[in-house]
Amino acid sequence: MNNLDIRDEIRTSGLRFWQVADALGLNDGNFSRKLRHELSDADKAKIRTVIRKLASERED
């Protein structure tokens, strides 16, 4: 499976995939399809930034 690191980060942060997709301006189906193919380092960095932001908002 591709992008296991991103998938694991979303799960361990307690977020849902749809929340990350929404923050990226994508619908959840498109985000899931995007994860089927290995992402570039730049795309992964953008997603990780969103994950950290959402996780910190969730903690507050």
PDB file of N, CA, C and O in Angstrom, chain B, residues numbered from 101:
ATOM      1  N   MET B 101       0.847  -1.175   0.000  1.00  0.00           N
ATOM      2  CA  MET B 101       0.000   0.000   0.000  1.00  0.00           C
ATOM      3  C   MET B 101       0.898   1.247   0.000  1.00  0.00           C
ATOM      4  O   MET B 101       1.911   1.289   0.699  1.00  0.00           O
ATOM      5  N   ASN B 102       0.529   2.226  -0.765  1.00  0.00           N
ATOM      6  CA  ASN B 102       1.312   3.454  -0.873  1.00  0.00           C
ATOM      7  C   ASN B 102       0.974   4.440   0.242  1.00  0.00           C
ATOM      8  O   ASN B 102      -0.115   4.413   0.814  1.00  0.00           O
ATOM      9  N   ASN B 103       1.928   5.298   0.528  1.00  0.00           N
ATOM     10  CA  ASN B 103       1.767   6.392   1.491  1.00  0.00           C
ATOM     11  C   ASN B 103       1.384   5.908   2.888  1.00  0.00           C
ATOM     12  O   ASN B 103       0.592   6.551   3.576  1.00  0.00           O
ATOM     13  N   LEU B 104       1.941   4.788   3.299  1.00  0.00           N
ATOM     14  CA  LEU B 104       1.642   4.262   4.627  1.00  0.00           C
ATOM     15  C   LEU B 104       2.035   5.242   5.723  1.00  0.00           C
ATOM     16  O   LEU B 104       1.368   5.328   6.754  1.00  0.00           O
ATOM     17  N   ASP B 105       3.123   5.984   5.501  1.00  0.00           N
ATOM     18  CA  ASP B 105       3.553   6.949   6.508  1.00  0.00           C
ATOM     19  C   ASP B 105       2.502   8.029   6.726  1.00  0.00           C
ATOM     20  O   ASP B 105       2.225   8.399   7.867  1.00  0.00           O
ATOM     21  N   ILE B 106       1.920   8.533   5.659  1.00  0.00           N
ATOM     22  CA  ILE B 106       0.879   9.560   5.766  1.00  0.00           C
ATOM     23  C   ILE B 106      -0.377   8.966   6.399  1.00  0.00           C
ATOM     24  O   ILE B 106      -0.983   9.581   7.277  1.00  0.00           O
ATOM     25  N   ARG B 107      -0.760   7.789   5.959  1.00  0.00           N
ATOM     26  CA  ARG B 107      -1.953   7.131   6.497  1.00  0.00           C
ATOM     27  C   ARG B 107      -1.803   6.900   8.003  1.00  0.00           C
ATOM     28  O   ARG B 107      -2.735   7.142   8.770  1.00  0.00           O
ATOM     29  N   ASP B 108      -0.624   6.432   8.418  1.00  0.00           N
ATOM     30  CA  ASP B 108      -0.378   6.187   9.841  1.00  0.00           C
ATOM     31  C   ASP B 108      -0.396   7.486  10.645  1.00  0.00           C
ATOM     32  O   ASP B 108      -0.913   7.515  11.762  1.00  0.00           O
ATOM     33  N   GLU B 109       0.159   8.548  10.091  1.00  0.00           N
ATOM     34  CA  GLU B 109       0.162   9.829  10.799  1.00  0.00           C
ATOM     35  C   GLU B 109      -1.257  10.348  11.012  1.00  0.00           C
ATOM     36  O   GLU B 109      -1.568  10.896  12.069  1.00  0.00           O
ATOM     37  N   ILE B 110      -2.104  10.178  10.023  1.00  0.00           N
ATOM     38  CA  ILE B 110      -3.498  10.613  10.168  1.00  0.00           C
ATOM     39  C   ILE B 110      -4.176   9.803  11.269  1.00  0.00           C
ATOM     40  O   ILE B 110      -4.849  10.361  12.135  1.00  0.00           O
ATOM     41  N   ARG B 111      -3.997   8.510  11.231  1.00  0.00           N
ATOM     42  CA  ARG B 111      -4.647   7.645  12.231  1.00  0.00           C
ATOM     43  C   ARG B 111      -4.132   7.917  13.638  1.00  0.00           C
ATOM     44  O   ARG B 111      -4.928   8.046  14.568  1.00  0.00           O
ATOM     45  N   THR B 112      -2.820   8.007  13.810  1.00  0.00           N
ATOM     46  CA  THR B 112      -2.264   8.195  15.156  1.00  0.00           C
ATOM     47  C   THR B 112      -2.565   9.576  15.714  1.00  0.00           C
ATOM     48  O   THR B 112      -2.547   9.765  16.930  1.00  0.00           O
ATOM     49  N   SER B 113      -2.842  10.544  14.849  1.00  0.00           N
ATOM     50  CA  SER B 113      -3.181  11.882  15.332  1.00  0.00           C
ATOM     51  C   SER B 113      -4.636  11.959  15.792  1.00  0.00           C
ATOM     52  O   SER B 113      -5.056  12.958  16.377  1.00  0.00           O
ATOM     53  N   GLY B 114      -5.403  10.896  15.525  1.00  0.00           N
ATOM     54  CA  GLY B 114      -6.798  10.872  15.936  1.00  0.00           C
ATOM     55  C   GLY B 114      -7.726  11.575  14.960  1.00  0.00           C
ATOM     56  O   GLY B 114      -8.889  11.828  15.274  1.00  0.00           O
ATOM     57  N   LEU B 115      -7.218  11.888  13.789  1.00  0.00           N
ATOM     58  CA  LEU B 115      -8.022  12.565  12.780  1.00  0.00           C
ATOM     59  C   LEU B 115      -8.661  11.556  11.846  1.00  0.00           C
ATOM     60  O   LEU B 115      -8.299  10.380  11.826  1.00  0.00           O
ATOM     61  N   ARG B 116      -9.597  12.032  11.091  1.00  0.00           N
ATOM     62  CA  ARG B 116     -10.220  11.235  10.040  1.00  0.00           C
ATOM     63  C   ARG B 116      -9.683  11.711   8.703  1.00  0.00           C
ATOM     64  O   ARG B 116      -9.287  12.867   8.559  1.00  0.00           O
ATOM     65  N   PHE B 117      -9.671  10.825   7.734  1.00  0.00           N
ATOM     66  CA  PHE B 117      -9.169  11.184   6.409  1.00  0.00           C
ATOM     67  C   PHE B 117      -9.970  12.328   5.804  1.00  0.00           C
ATOM     68  O   PHE B 117      -9.414  13.187   5.120  1.00  0.00           O
ATOM     69  N   TRP B 118     -11.277  12.341   6.053  1.00  0.00           N
ATOM     70  CA  TRP B 118     -12.112  13.396   5.473  1.00  0.00           C
ATOM     71  C   TRP B 118     -11.740  14.760   6.034  1.00  0.00           C
ATOM     72  O   TRP B 118     -11.861  15.765   5.333  1.00  0.00           O
ATOM     73  N   GLN B 119     -11.288  14.818   7.294  1.00  0.00           N
ATOM     74  CA  GLN B 119     -10.892  16.096   7.886  1.00  0.00           C
ATOM     75  C   GLN B 119      -9.652  16.654   7.201  1.00  0.00           C
ATOM     76  O   GLN B 119      -9.573  17.852   6.928  1.00  0.00           O
ATOM     77  N   VAL B 120      -8.699  15.796   6.928  1.00  0.00           N
ATOM     78  CA  VAL B 120      -7.486  16.216   6.229  1.00  0.00           C
ATOM     79  C   VAL B 120      -7.835  16.634   4.804  1.00  0.00           C
ATOM     80  O   VAL B 120      -7.347  17.651   4.312  1.00  0.00           O
ATOM     81  N   ALA B 121      -8.671  15.852   4.150  1.00  0.00           N
ATOM     82  CA  ALA B 121      -9.085  16.178   2.787  1.00  0.00           C
ATOM     83  C   ALA B 121      -9.768  17.534   2.743  1.00  0.00           C
ATOM     84  O   ALA B 121      -9.483  18.344   1.860  1.00  0.00           O
ATOM     85  N   ASP B 122     -10.660  17.787   3.678  1.00  0.00           N
ATOM     86  CA  ASP B 122     -11.384  19.057   3.734  1.00  0.00           C
ATOM     87  C   ASP B 122     -10.420  20.228   3.906  1.00  0.00           C
ATOM     88  O   ASP B 122     -10.573  21.262   3.256  1.00  0.00           O
ATOM     89  N   ALA B 123      -9.438  20.067   4.773  1.00  0.00           N
ATOM     90  CA  ALA B 123      -8.458  21.131   5.004  1.00  0.00           C
ATOM     91  C   ALA B 123      -7.590  21.378   3.769  1.00  0.00           C
ATOM     92  O   ALA B 123      -7.079  22.482   3.577  1.00  0.00           O
ATOM     93  N   LEU B 124      -7.425  20.357   2.938  1.00  0.00           N
ATOM     94  CA  LEU B 124      -6.653  20.498   1.704  1.00  0.00           C
ATOM     95  C   LEU B 124      -7.507  21.005   0.543  1.00  0.00           C
ATOM     96  O   LEU B 124      -6.990  21.275  -0.541  1.00  0.00           O
ATOM     97  N   GLY B 125      -8.812  21.133   0.771  1.00  0.00           N
ATOM     98  CA  GLY B 125      -9.704  21.590  -0.285  1.00  0.00           C
ATOM     99  C   GLY B 125     -10.106  20.494  -1.247  1.00  0.00           C
ATOM    100  O   GLY B 125     -10.473  20.766  -2.390  1.00  0.00           O
ATOM    101  N   LEU B 126     -10.039  19.241  -0.783  1.00  0.00           N
ATOM    102  CA  LEU B 126     -10.414  18.087  -1.606  1.00  0.00           C
ATOM    103  C   LEU B 126     -11.602  17.385  -0.970  1.00  0.00           C
ATOM    104  O   LEU B 126     -11.818  17.487   0.238  1.00  0.00           O
ATOM    105  N   ASN B 127     -12.378  16.665  -1.793  1.00  0.00           N
ATOM    106  CA  ASN B 127     -13.375  15.813  -1.152  1.00  0.00           C
ATOM    107  C   ASN B 127     -12.678  14.520  -0.756  1.00  0.00           C
ATOM    108  O   ASN B 127     -11.614  14.194  -1.281  1.00  0.00           O
ATOM    109  N   ASP B 128     -13.276  13.793   0.165  1.00  0.00           N
ATOM    110  CA  ASP B 128     -12.592  12.627   0.731  1.00  0.00           C
ATOM    111  C   ASP B 128     -12.312  11.539  -0.309  1.00  0.00           C
ATOM    112  O   ASP B 128     -11.309  10.834  -0.202  1.00  0.00           O
ATOM    113  N   GLY B 129     -13.176  11.394  -1.304  1.00  0.00           N
ATOM    114  CA  GLY B 129     -12.930  10.411  -2.356  1.00  0.00           C
ATOM    115  C   GLY B 129     -11.699  10.741  -3.179  1.00  0.00           C
ATOM    116  O   GLY B 129     -10.897   9.863  -3.494  1.00  0.00           O
ATOM    117  N   ASN B 130     -11.554  12.006  -3.523  1.00  0.00           N
ATOM    118  CA  ASN B 130     -10.380  12.418  -4.300  1.00  0.00           C
ATOM    119  C   ASN B 130      -9.102  12.272  -3.489  1.00  0.00           C
ATOM    120  O   ASN B 130      -8.062  11.891  -4.024  1.00  0.00           O
ATOM    121  N   PHE B 131      -9.179  12.573  -2.203  1.00  0.00           N
ATOM    122  CA  PHE B 131      -8.005  12.426  -1.341  1.00  0.00           C
ATOM    123  C   PHE B 131      -7.592  10.957  -1.252  1.00  0.00           C
ATOM    124  O   PHE B 131      -6.405  10.640  -1.329  1.00  0.00           O
ATOM    125  N   SER B 132      -8.555  10.075  -1.094  1.00  0.00           N
ATOM    126  CA  SER B 132      -8.255   8.642  -1.025  1.00  0.00           C
ATOM    127  C   SER B 132      -7.633   8.144  -2.323  1.00  0.00           C
ATOM    128  O   SER B 132      -6.698   7.343  -2.301  1.00  0.00           O
ATOM    129  N   ARG B 133      -8.151   8.620  -3.454  1.00  0.00           N
ATOM    130  CA  ARG B 133      -7.572   8.228  -4.741  1.00  0.00           C
ATOM    131  C   ARG B 133      -6.157   8.765  -4.886  1.00  0.00           C
ATOM    132  O   ARG B 133      -5.288   8.097  -5.448  1.00  0.00           O
ATOM    133  N   LYS B 134      -5.924   9.973  -4.380  1.00  0.00           N
ATOM    134  CA  LYS B 134      -4.594  10.568  -4.457  1.00  0.00           C
ATOM    135  C   LYS B 134      -3.577   9.725  -3.673  1.00  0.00           C
ATOM    136  O   LYS B 134      -2.417   9.610  -4.071  1.00  0.00           O
ATOM    137  N   LEU B 135      -4.025   9.143  -2.562  1.00  0.00           N
ATOM    138  CA  LEU B 135      -3.139   8.339  -1.724  1.00  0.00           C
ATOM    139  C   LEU B 135      -2.817   6.969  -2.325  1.00  0.00           C
ATOM    140  O   LEU B 135      -1.947   6.263  -1.814  1.00  0.00           O
ATOM    141  N   ARG B 136      -3.493   6.592  -3.383  1.00  0.00           N
ATOM    142  CA  ARG B 136      -3.235   5.294  -4.018  1.00  0.00           C
ATOM    143  C   ARG B 136      -1.866   5.230  -4.683  1.00  0.00           C
ATOM    144  O   ARG B 136      -1.291   4.153  -4.841  1.00  0.00           O
ATOM    145  N   HIS B 137      -1.348   6.395  -5.070  1.00  0.00           N
ATOM    146  CA  HIS B 137      -0.035   6.465  -5.722  1.00  0.00           C
ATOM    147  C   HIS B 137       0.907   7.238  -4.818  1.00  0.00           C
ATOM    148  O   HIS B 137       0.517   8.223  -4.191  1.00  0.00           O
ATOM    149  N   GLU B 138       2.139   6.787  -4.759  1.00  0.00           N
ATOM    150  CA  GLU B 138       3.115   7.419  -3.857  1.00  0.00           C
ATOM    151  C   GLU B 138       3.241   8.910  -4.187  1.00  0.00           C
ATOM    152  O   GLU B 138       3.439   9.297  -5.339  1.00  0.00           O
ATOM    153  N   LEU B 139       3.120   9.726  -3.147  1.00  0.00           N
ATOM    154  CA  LEU B 139       3.165  11.179  -3.303  1.00  0.00           C
ATOM    155  C   LEU B 139       4.604  11.682  -3.326  1.00  0.00           C
ATOM    156  O   LEU B 139       5.522  11.012  -2.851  1.00  0.00           O
ATOM    157  N   SER B 140       4.777  12.855  -3.877  1.00  0.00           N
ATOM    158  CA  SER B 140       6.094  13.493  -3.855  1.00  0.00           C
ATOM    159  C   SER B 140       6.390  13.977  -2.441  1.00  0.00           C
ATOM    160  O   SER B 140       5.488  14.097  -1.613  1.00  0.00           O
ATOM    161  N   ASP B 141       7.645  14.248  -2.179  1.00  0.00           N
ATOM    162  CA  ASP B 141       8.034  14.755  -0.861  1.00  0.00           C
ATOM    163  C   ASP B 141       7.356  16.082  -0.564  1.00  0.00           C
ATOM    164  O   ASP B 141       6.995  16.346   0.583  1.00  0.00           O
ATOM    165  N   ALA B 142       7.176  16.919  -1.572  1.00  0.00           N
ATOM    166  CA  ALA B 142       6.525  18.217  -1.384  1.00  0.00           C
ATOM    167  C   ALA B 142       5.056  18.040  -0.994  1.00  0.00           C
ATOM    168  O   ALA B 142       4.560  18.738  -0.109  1.00  0.00           O
ATOM    169  N   ASP B 143       4.359  17.108  -1.654  1.00  0.00           N
ATOM    170  CA  ASP B 143       2.957  16.844  -1.318  1.00  0.00           C
ATOM    171  C   ASP B 143       2.828  16.274   0.091  1.00  0.00           C
ATOM    172  O   ASP B 143       1.920  16.636   0.838  1.00  0.00           O
ATOM    173  N   LYS B 144       3.747  15.379   0.444  1.00  0.00           N
ATOM    174  CA  LYS B 144       3.718  14.804   1.792  1.00  0.00           C
ATOM    175  C   LYS B 144       3.964  15.877   2.850  1.00  0.00           C
ATOM    176  O   LYS B 144       3.328  15.871   3.904  1.00  0.00           O
ATOM    177  N   ALA B 145       4.879  16.789   2.571  1.00  0.00           N
ATOM    178  CA  ALA B 145       5.159  17.869   3.526  1.00  0.00           C
ATOM    179  C   ALA B 145       3.927  18.738   3.723  1.00  0.00           C
ATOM    180  O   ALA B 145       3.623  19.137   4.847  1.00  0.00           O
ATOM    181  N   LYS B 146       3.219  19.032   2.648  1.00  0.00           N
ATOM    182  CA  LYS B 146       1.997  19.842   2.739  1.00  0.00           C
ATOM    183  C   LYS B 146       0.943  19.127   3.587  1.00  0.00           C
ATOM    184  O   LYS B 146       0.294  19.750   4.427  1.00  0.00           O
ATOM    185  N   ILE B 147       0.775  17.835   3.370  1.00  0.00           N
ATOM    186  CA  ILE B 147      -0.207  17.061   4.127  1.00  0.00           C
ATOM    187  C   ILE B 147       0.197  16.978   5.593  1.00  0.00           C
ATOM    188  O   ILE B 147      -0.650  17.094   6.478  1.00  0.00           O
ATOM    189  N   ARG B 148       1.486  16.777   5.855  1.00  0.00           N
ATOM    190  CA  ARG B 148       1.955  16.715   7.248  1.00  0.00           C
ATOM    191  C   ARG B 148       1.706  18.035   7.978  1.00  0.00           C
ATOM    192  O   ARG B 148       1.367  18.035   9.161  1.00  0.00           O
ATOM    193  N   THR B 149       1.872  19.148   7.284  1.00  0.00           N
ATOM    194  CA  THR B 149       1.600  20.453   7.878  1.00  0.00           C
ATOM    195  C   THR B 149       0.132  20.550   8.274  1.00  0.00           C
ATOM    196  O   THR B 149      -0.195  21.027   9.361  1.00  0.00           O
ATOM    197  N   VAL B 150      -0.743  20.100   7.395  1.00  0.00           N
ATOM    198  CA  VAL B 150      -2.180  20.121   7.678  1.00  0.00           C
ATOM    199  C   VAL B 150      -2.506  19.203   8.856  1.00  0.00           C
ATOM    200  O   VAL B 150      -3.303  19.567   9.720  1.00  0.00           O
ATOM    201  N   ILE B 151      -1.902  18.028   8.898  1.00  0.00           N
ATOM    202  CA  ILE B 151      -2.144  17.083   9.992  1.00  0.00           C
ATOM    203  C   ILE B 151      -1.742  17.718  11.323  1.00  0.00           C
ATOM    204  O   ILE B 151      -2.498  17.665  12.293  1.00  0.00           O
ATOM    205  N   ARG B 152      -0.551  18.317  11.368  1.00  0.00           N
ATOM    206  CA  ARG B 152      -0.094  18.952  12.612  1.00  0.00           C
ATOM    207  C   ARG B 152      -1.026  20.078  13.036  1.00  0.00           C
ATOM    208  O   ARG B 152      -1.353  20.208  14.215  1.00  0.00           O
ATOM    209  N   LYS B 153      -1.451  20.887  12.079  1.00  0.00           N
ATOM    210  CA  LYS B 153      -2.345  22.020  12.377  1.00  0.00           C
ATOM    211  C   LYS B 153      -3.673  21.508  12.931  1.00  0.00           C
ATOM    212  O   LYS B 153      -4.144  21.997  13.958  1.00  0.00           O
ATOM    213  N   LEU B 154      -4.272  20.541  12.269  1.00  0.00           N
ATOM    214  CA  LEU B 154      -5.558  20.010  12.730  1.00  0.00           C
ATOM    215  C   LEU B 154      -5.434  19.314  14.084  1.00  0.00           C
ATOM    216  O   LEU B 154      -6.316  19.440  14.934  1.00  0.00           O
ATOM    217  N   ALA B 155      -4.347  18.587  14.280  1.00  0.00           N
ATOM    218  CA  ALA B 155      -4.150  17.900  15.551  1.00  0.00           C
ATOM    219  C   ALA B 155      -3.979  18.899  16.693  1.00  0.00           C
ATOM    220  O   ALA B 155      -4.494  18.680  17.790  1.00  0.00           O
ATOM    221  N   SER B 156      -3.269  19.981  16.446  1.00  0.00           N
ATOM    222  CA  SER B 156      -3.087  20.980  17.515  1.00  0.00           C
ATOM    223  C   SER B 156      -4.391  21.707  17.811  1.00  0.00           C
ATOM    224  O   SER B 156      -4.657  22.043  18.965  1.00  0.00           O
ATOM    225  N   GLU B 157      -5.204  21.956  16.796  1.00  0.00           N
ATOM    226  CA  GLU B 157      -6.514  22.577  17.010  1.00  0.00           C
ATOM    227  C   GLU B 157      -7.426  21.642  17.796  1.00  0.00           C
ATOM    228  O   GLU B 157      -8.239  22.082  18.608  1.00  0.00           O
ATOM    229  N   ARG B 158      -7.280  20.375  17.546  1.00  0.00           N
ATOM    230  CA  ARG B 158      -8.104  19.363  18.222  1.00  0.00           C
ATOM    231  C   ARG B 158      -7.760  19.304  19.710  1.00  0.00           C
ATOM    232  O   ARG B 158      -8.640  19.073  20.539  1.00  0.00           O
ATOM    233  N   GLU B 159      -6.497  19.510  20.050  1.00  0.00           N
ATOM    234  CA  GLU B 159      -6.057  19.456  21.431  1.00  0.00           C
ATOM    235  C   GLU B 159      -6.509  20.659  22.239  1.00  0.00           C
ATOM    236  O   GLU B 159      -6.671  20.573  23.456  1.00  0.00           O
ATOM    237  N   ASP B 160      -6.713  21.786  21.558  1.00  0.00           N
ATOM    238  CA  ASP B 160      -7.101  23.024  22.267  1.00  0.00           C
ATOM    239  C   ASP B 160      -8.522  23.018  22.735  1.00  0.00           C
ATOM    240  O   ASP B 160      -8.976  23.988  23.340  1.00  0.00           O
TER     241      ASP B 160
END
